[in-house]
Amino acid sequence: MRNIRLVLEYDGTGYHGFQAQDNTALPTIQGELEGAIETICREKLRITGSGRTDAGVHALGQVVNFHTRSTVPTERFPAALNSVLPRDIRVKEAEAVPLDFHARFDAVSKTYVYLVDNRPLTSVFLRNYAYHVSLPLDVGAMRRAAELLVGTQDYASFRSSGSSVKTSVRTIYEFDIQESEACNGIIKFKVRADGFLYNMMRNMVGTLLEVGLGKFSVEDVAAILAARDRRLAGPTAPPCGLYLVEVEYPSSR
Amino acid sequence: MRNIRLVLEYDGTGYHGFQAQDNTALPTIQGELEGAIETICREKLRITGSGRTDAGVHALGQVVNFHTRSTVPTERFPAALNSVLPRDIRVKEAEAVPLDFHARFDAVSKTYVYLVDNRPLTSVFLRNYAYHVSLPLDVGAMRRAAELLVGTQDYASFRSSGSSVKTSVRTIYEFDIQESEACNGIIKFKVRADGFLYNMMRNMVGTLLEVGLGKFSVEDVAAILAARDRRLAGPTAPPCGLYLVEVEYPSSR
């Protein structure tokens, strides 16, 4: 028996999110990957993801693991699985890990990126890959507000309902907002945290965009955070701009 | 009566090319645009494109024109048409031009770009937008071969069958091959010519890629060009990497 860890990249546009659904007519990342593993390993098994991503959300570095009795050499998994997976899901890496490794429980932090296209006119090529905000954004104000969100705090104001997690305290290690040098007008929000509440990234970005548009002040964001009330924060930014970039594990794992 | 010129951007992935088909079940750029114009102008009319693009080929600056009796102000056309067009086709500009302006006959040159992803592993996000060549390419050799293609020459070796055009002599003003600074490993082929034969851009790129891979020498390309025989040239590069970037008209038009 081996425990295999995979790193995945996927375009979430055509999927109803990561997690397999009871309605198998809806394609999911998990469903496609389990089907590919069944083809390659001739075993019906369940994979464990580091966490869900919603419909339309992308990944550059989602991590999953699964236990298998197959004799497929570990280094062969990427090419073998990619030969049967749809073209919008790719296995980038495969590694044998300790049998008790768990993609979700062992994760110590995750990094998400959110892309906003802040040009007056967007490009058809970005319609599924960035959120288009045509009015000019005050990046400096968004940065000052983002600084308030760094640290160990209760992020209840940025949690959408539909989650059963007990505590809404998380630690944000880094909240970086950069204007792309390669592509003028693209703004990249990058957040590394020990965990994310349901829709937390999209709710934080949606709130900071209100700051960028001048609808909220930087002080408003401090008040929103302190209130622990989702109704006070900004709207949930759409899924197309969101990318799960990396899941970090202890070096021993 | 006005003659309206539009500049279009589109993602060709979901379309059976630019030109309207007899089989109206197959979506085309022309079909979608004529439908949108009918909705906005309440006139059933035909548009004239600067030229066709094949299925899967993209455009950043396709040009079309059409004659209309509608009273929609010219400057309102982009927003009005975009409100009814699918999200993968956008009207970027609209302008009233002389009644005898013809998008195809008046074009004096066109610029195409072809993108090759030359990284060992491609990204799912480029699967429809660049051609993935995983083996290393000799960009210097491709540049030397491309220089041979510049000038006024008979490009019969790079014309796919299926075209009824009489002469295969064209003038290539510029053939530029650049490695992207923003994205390491992306190679951009940019060609400006007074016209392109059927599949000429994709056949030239397919031939230069053989040079980059060491299958053809630079001298082979000179011999292929001189032979005026399509069978000697390299394969047709796939449509996903091709973009019609700009159509140029005399400044008086």
Interface residues (C-beta under 8 A of the other chain):
Chain A: E9 Y10 D11 H58 R87 D88 I89 R90 K92 L121 S123 V124 F125 R127 Y129 E181 A182 C183
Chain B: E9 Y10 D11 H58 R87 D88 I89 R90 K92 L121 S123 V124 F125 R127 Y129 E181 A182 C183
